[in-house]
Amino acid sequence: MKWQRALRAAQAKGEPLPAMPDLAPVSINLDLTTACNYACDHCIDWDILNSKVRHDDEQLRESLRQMRDRGLRSVILIGGGEPTLYPGFADMVAFLKELELQVAVVSNGSRNDRVLKAASHFTKGDWVRLSLDAASDDVFRRMHNPSKKTLSLDEICGWIPQIKAVNPDLTLGFSFVITWQGGSRGDVKVVENIHEMVAAADRARLAGFDYISFKPFLERQEDGAEVMDPQKTAVELEAVIARIQAAVGEARGRAAAAGSDFKVLESTNLRVLTAGNWRDYTNQPRTCHMQLLRQVVTPLGTFNCPAHRGVDKALVGGQSLWADAAAAKGETARMLDGFDASRECSQVTCLYHGTNWWLESLIDASAPLPVAAPGAERDDTFL
Ligand code: SF4
């Protein structure tokens, strides 16, 4: 913030601009691969899947070392692509833990043998979340189109007790993207799954997951931004929201009646959708400060935000950008100055809306900057 204050003062006076401090993002999304063995109807990263481009493993590790030395604290292994398909998946988890980073994984569940292989490396606060989105094999297969046609939810969930047995500290989540009639990925109509929410929560609890997380379906608009478009429904939005709220309530009631610690969670997107104030989150300041705090490292390059993964205008640099930290800082400063979030993210229900406006107000104010940010005591560095 000190740097941003000095930068704006220098810009106003036409003086030489101060260099960016020796910082790297606190948290990154790391796409290990673009390969995927599913063909999900609701996939947000459809256009970048299964490219021929690969990470150079040693360059990637050098990037991660350089970032860790400049403040990186956590890594989420996620997609555009299925992270467990990376040939050295368990080795990469071990390497990240050697760097003393918090590590999380978002997986489609098809290679839980590899999650099991990596399980012993995780520590308390780390998590693995499986994107399953269904309670029945019929809906699961129609939504995900796994390459192994006989893959079942019983088979995927059967790994959970084994993974927990190896490492009880690892938090395991069942992710459920809620879809409803009228949603689509381009011309592909999505399969509705609201009617399976309660049964999925039961399935997750009985399988030994720690929680189920419900979130609404997102789409990519033409410019590549990831947006929530709840108006796109074949039935009244109010009726869709009422069904979702009833299902969440019933799932919570059943979990409570079972007397377990299992949690039924709603994502921020879902909470603002059901509260009716989701449009408030599409109003961003010109500068997105999150671009410095969190970036997305993929085989196709390093991007400023998951909401713009794979989009040219959001490209900060190459896949191993941070192996050359000086160049990475220069490119990050360029992006902070040049990417107009008030325009590029004006349709995105941004989870960091409040953080960006809070940081903006601190830069604009003349009062001394606070010594510590609120929430530092939470010991959770994922962004
Ligand atoms: S304003 Fe929000 S959606 Fe836009 S780049 Fe920043 S974090 Fe991403």
Boltz pocket constraint, residues with backbone or C-beta under 6 A from the ligand:
constraints:
  - pocket:
      binder: B
      contacts: [[A, 284], [A, 285], [A, 288], [A, 289], [A, 290], [A, 291], [A, 304], [A, 305], [A, 306], [A, 307], [A, 341], [A, 344], [A, 345], [A, 348], [A, 350], [A, 351], [A, 352], [A, 353], [A, 356]]
      max_distance: 6.0
